[in-house]
Amino acid sequence: MILGDPKRRLTLFNEVRQQYIIDRHLVSFEAILNYYETGKLIAPSIYEPIIFYNELKYFQIDSKTVEHFYATRIHDELTVFYRIIPRNRFLRYIWIALEYNDYSFLTQTVSLKSFIFKITK
């Protein structure tokens, strides 16, 4: 577990605020926190399972649970559906920015501009 490792835990501590700051995918974090509280892993359904899988690995959830999640949610999806990411660096950046808009500063900026534009009309 991430918080069980003192060296890793120190990297999350903010001296100024005197608190731990875990800057990760919010919806996944809530599901992982729920797993620690209840023992039941309920993956968020609004995001791609691979995002949640990466968060499970980051928080070092027990390997049996992670393997089960991979086998039931990701393996089947990857064999049926896969995406071809552009090789061109610029096009790849645009693709990722538009596909994963909650992670991208670019798409958040575009969304904010379009929101402001709609308000001002």
Backbone bond lengths (Angstrom), bond angles and torsions (degrees), N, CA, C in turn:
res aa  C-N    CA-C-N  psi(-1)  N-CA   C-N-CA  omega(-1)  CA-C   N-CA-C  phi
1 M - - - 1.452 - - 1.527 109.15 -
2 I 1.316 116.95 140.32 1.468 122.35 -175.58 1.524 112.23 -59.30
3 L 1.313 117.46 -40.65 1.459 119.58 -177.39 1.524 112.18 -78.31
4 G 1.313 118.05 -10.43 1.455 121.96 177.20 1.517 112.94 -80.72
5 D 1.315 117.73 -15.30 1.454 122.86 -179.05 1.532 109.20 -97.20
6 P 1.338 118.41 110.74 1.469 120.76 -175.72 1.531 113.85 -59.17
7 K 1.323 117.59 -38.01 1.473 119.69 -179.68 1.522 111.13 -65.91
8 R 1.319 115.91 -42.46 1.459 119.80 178.84 1.530 111.14 -70.02
9 R 1.310 115.42 -35.56 1.464 120.06 179.64 1.526 110.82 -64.43
10 L 1.325 117.81 -37.32 1.467 121.27 178.69 1.519 112.30 -62.27
11 T 1.338 118.12 -32.25 1.463 120.46 179.69 1.521 112.00 -69.20
12 L 1.327 117.57 -18.90 1.458 121.81 -179.14 1.527 113.41 -93.88
13 F 1.331 116.96 -8.60 1.461 120.09 -175.45 1.521 110.69 -86.51
14 N 1.336 116.12 129.37 1.454 122.74 178.13 1.534 107.73 -99.52
15 E 1.338 116.05 113.66 1.468 121.08 -177.26 1.527 112.28 -63.92
16 V 1.327 116.97 -38.89 1.466 120.87 -176.79 1.529 110.95 -65.19
17 R 1.318 116.29 -47.25 1.463 120.45 -178.33 1.521 113.29 -86.07
18 Q 1.328 116.82 -12.87 1.458 122.38 -177.56 1.536 111.34 57.02
19 Q 1.341 114.82 46.46 1.456 120.11 178.08 1.526 109.82 -152.45
20 Y 1.319 115.41 162.57 1.456 120.83 176.69 1.522 108.46 -85.28
21 I 1.319 116.03 133.78 1.450 121.06 177.93 1.526 107.60 -120.53
22 I 1.311 115.30 117.66 1.457 121.34 179.95 1.525 106.55 -112.00
23 D 1.314 116.13 99.49 1.459 122.45 -175.82 1.526 109.44 -92.71
24 R 1.324 115.45 83.73 1.455 121.76 -178.13 1.525 109.22 -130.78
25 H 1.302 116.91 -177.14 1.454 123.30 179.88 1.524 109.20 -63.12
26 L 1.313 116.93 115.55 1.464 122.62 -169.60 1.529 113.38 -60.66
27 V 1.310 117.63 -49.09 1.464 120.25 -176.68 1.529 110.17 -64.77
28 S 1.323 116.35 -40.89 1.470 119.87 177.48 1.521 110.70 -64.89
29 F 1.333 116.79 -40.20 1.459 120.67 -179.99 1.522 111.10 -61.06
30 E 1.323 115.96 -41.37 1.467 119.54 178.52 1.526 111.07 -62.26
31 A 1.346 116.77 -40.30 1.466 120.54 179.35 1.525 110.88 -67.39
32 I 1.338 116.61 -37.64 1.466 120.65 179.49 1.525 110.23 -70.31
33 L 1.319 116.97 -40.32 1.459 120.53 176.34 1.537 110.05 -61.68
34 N 1.315 115.75 -41.00 1.467 120.28 176.27 1.530 110.81 -62.09
35 Y 1.338 117.26 -37.14 1.468 121.37 177.65 1.526 110.49 -62.48
36 Y 1.343 116.88 -42.31 1.468 119.92 178.43 1.525 111.74 -65.40
37 E 1.326 116.64 -34.43 1.458 120.26 -178.13 1.531 112.69 -78.25
38 T 1.342 117.49 -39.19 1.461 120.77 -172.76 1.529 114.17 -109.28
39 G 1.326 117.18 -22.30 1.462 120.37 -176.16 1.516 113.09 84.53
40 K 1.337 116.94 1.91 1.462 121.65 179.46 1.523 109.30 -110.16
41 L 1.319 115.92 127.86 1.460 121.05 179.63 1.524 109.53 -93.09
42 I 1.308 115.42 110.58 1.463 121.60 178.01 1.521 106.91 -117.75
43 A 1.322 115.81 106.57 1.459 121.33 -176.20 1.523 110.51 -74.28
44 P 1.331 116.82 141.46 1.460 118.93 175.90 1.529 109.83 -65.97
45 S 1.299 117.14 133.86 1.462 120.29 -175.14 1.520 113.48 -90.72
46 I 1.312 118.46 -9.48 1.464 119.54 -176.28 1.520 112.95 -87.15
47 Y 1.319 117.99 -6.85 1.456 121.56 178.88 1.514 110.31 -119.81
48 E 1.300 115.86 160.97 1.459 119.89 178.54 1.526 109.25 -65.39
49 P 1.307 116.54 139.75 1.468 120.40 -177.54 1.526 113.95 -59.31
50 I 1.320 118.32 -27.67 1.470 119.97 -177.98 1.527 110.97 -65.53
51 I 1.313 117.75 -31.03 1.469 121.38 177.34 1.532 109.28 -65.44
52 F 1.317 115.83 -46.36 1.462 120.60 179.35 1.523 110.81 -65.49
53 Y 1.321 116.58 -38.88 1.469 121.54 178.10 1.531 110.39 -59.29
54 N 1.323 117.07 -43.63 1.471 120.78 178.52 1.523 111.65 -64.49
55 E 1.314 116.71 -35.86 1.462 120.18 177.54 1.528 110.76 -69.08
56 L 1.322 117.09 -38.05 1.469 120.62 176.57 1.530 110.20 -60.01
57 K 1.320 115.76 -42.42 1.464 119.25 178.99 1.524 110.86 -67.95
58 Y 1.330 117.77 -38.75 1.467 121.13 179.89 1.526 110.97 -61.85
59 F 1.320 116.20 -43.79 1.464 120.53 -178.43 1.524 112.63 -84.35
60 Q 1.307 117.03 5.89 1.454 124.37 174.23 1.529 112.19 53.93
61 I 1.328 114.83 47.37 1.461 120.44 173.52 1.525 106.95 -65.38
62 D 1.319 117.52 148.61 1.464 120.19 -174.58 1.529 111.40 -52.71
63 S 1.324 115.33 142.09 1.459 121.53 -171.05 1.529 113.22 -61.89
64 K 1.302 117.32 -31.45 1.463 119.81 179.33 1.529 110.87 -63.41
65 T 1.314 116.83 -43.39 1.464 121.66 178.74 1.519 110.79 -65.94
66 V 1.328 116.54 -42.83 1.467 120.97 -179.50 1.528 110.42 -64.74
67 E 1.327 116.87 -43.55 1.467 120.92 179.10 1.530 111.21 -63.30
68 H 1.320 116.13 -40.42 1.463 119.77 178.29 1.524 110.31 -63.46
69 F 1.322 117.00 -44.26 1.465 120.83 179.08 1.522 110.22 -61.76
70 Y 1.332 116.79 -43.35 1.467 120.65 -179.95 1.527 110.12 -62.45
71 A 1.314 116.38 -45.50 1.465 120.45 -176.99 1.530 112.21 -65.59
72 T 1.326 116.80 -37.23 1.460 119.74 -175.26 1.521 113.85 -89.50
73 R 1.321 118.34 -31.51 1.467 119.40 -173.70 1.521 114.72 -110.14
74 I 1.333 118.10 -31.87 1.459 119.48 -171.74 1.518 112.54 -102.98
75 H 1.314 117.34 -46.63 1.459 120.51 -175.04 1.525 111.61 -55.40
76 D 1.309 117.10 -47.93 1.461 120.62 -179.63 1.526 111.12 -64.15
77 E 1.316 115.72 -40.69 1.462 119.67 -179.07 1.526 111.31 -66.62
78 L 1.322 117.31 -39.48 1.467 120.13 -179.58 1.524 111.65 -68.76
79 T 1.321 117.50 -32.38 1.456 118.64 179.84 1.524 111.73 -76.36
80 V 1.329 117.07 -28.82 1.457 120.47 -179.76 1.524 111.22 -88.32
81 F 1.301 117.25 -40.51 1.456 121.53 -172.68 1.521 109.96 -135.07
82 Y 1.305 116.19 125.64 1.451 119.77 174.25 1.523 108.87 -140.29
83 R 1.280 115.63 158.08 1.462 120.88 -176.53 1.514 109.78 -113.45
84 I 1.295 114.84 143.72 1.457 120.01 176.13 1.520 107.13 -100.47
85 I 1.307 115.21 113.87 1.459 120.90 -179.52 1.529 108.33 -86.32
86 P 1.325 117.89 136.47 1.472 119.92 -179.56 1.533 112.12 -59.05
87 R 1.313 115.92 145.63 1.463 120.81 178.95 1.525 111.98 -79.99
88 N 1.317 115.33 -31.76 1.464 119.91 178.52 1.524 109.02 -62.78
89 R 1.329 116.58 128.68 1.465 121.33 -174.56 1.526 112.87 -59.22
90 F 1.327 116.94 -43.34 1.454 121.49 -179.28 1.526 110.67 -65.96
91 L 1.339 117.10 -46.84 1.464 120.51 179.59 1.525 111.56 -65.38
92 R 1.335 116.39 -35.99 1.463 120.36 177.76 1.524 109.94 -63.67
93 Y 1.333 117.38 -41.40 1.459 121.04 179.28 1.530 110.29 -62.10
94 I 1.327 116.56 -44.00 1.461 120.41 179.25 1.527 110.48 -63.67
95 W 1.339 116.28 -43.69 1.465 120.49 -179.33 1.520 110.83 -60.58
96 I 1.317 116.93 -48.78 1.469 121.06 -179.09 1.519 110.37 -64.91
97 A 1.333 116.57 -40.49 1.460 120.26 179.83 1.522 111.59 -61.28
98 L 1.318 117.07 -40.11 1.456 119.92 -179.22 1.527 112.32 -80.54
99 E 1.319 117.20 -31.80 1.461 120.81 -178.64 1.531 111.84 -73.95
100 Y 1.318 116.25 -43.06 1.460 121.51 -178.59 1.524 108.59 -112.93
101 N 1.312 116.20 69.33 1.457 120.25 -172.12 1.514 114.42 -68.47
102 D 1.312 119.32 -18.40 1.457 119.48 178.41 1.524 111.91 -77.54
103 Y 1.341 117.21 -15.20 1.455 121.03 179.17 1.522 113.03 -97.86
104 S 1.300 117.38 -16.24 1.453 120.61 -169.09 1.523 112.54 -100.59
105 F 1.308 115.17 127.76 1.460 120.78 175.25 1.520 110.19 -64.63
106 L 1.346 116.44 -37.71 1.455 121.63 -179.59 1.518 111.13 -59.21
107 T 1.311 118.42 -50.38 1.461 119.83 -177.46 1.524 112.22 -72.10
108 Q 1.310 117.42 -30.21 1.461 118.81 175.33 1.528 109.92 -66.15
109 T 1.323 116.30 -37.69 1.463 121.22 177.60 1.518 110.36 -65.99
110 V 1.331 117.22 -45.57 1.459 121.15 178.88 1.526 110.10 -62.56
111 S 1.322 117.80 -41.85 1.463 121.27 178.83 1.527 110.90 -63.09
112 L 1.326 116.24 -41.61 1.457 120.30 178.85 1.525 110.83 -64.75
113 K 1.336 117.08 -42.78 1.469 120.49 178.79 1.522 110.80 -62.64
114 S 1.334 117.78 -42.91 1.464 120.26 -179.79 1.527 110.35 -67.64
115 F 1.347 117.36 -35.29 1.455 121.02 177.35 1.528 110.37 -65.12
116 I 1.308 116.73 -44.62 1.468 121.22 179.40 1.525 109.87 -65.14
117 F 1.345 116.09 -39.68 1.448 119.96 179.22 1.524 111.23 -62.46
118 K 1.340 117.78 -39.46 1.459 121.32 178.93 1.525 111.48 -66.96
119 I 1.330 115.95 -36.21 1.474 119.31 -179.47 1.515 111.23 -69.11
120 T 1.329 116.57 -39.33 1.451 120.54 -175.39 1.517 113.54 -76.59
121 K 1.335 118.04 -14.77 1.475 120.80 179.53 1.486 112.57 -73.80
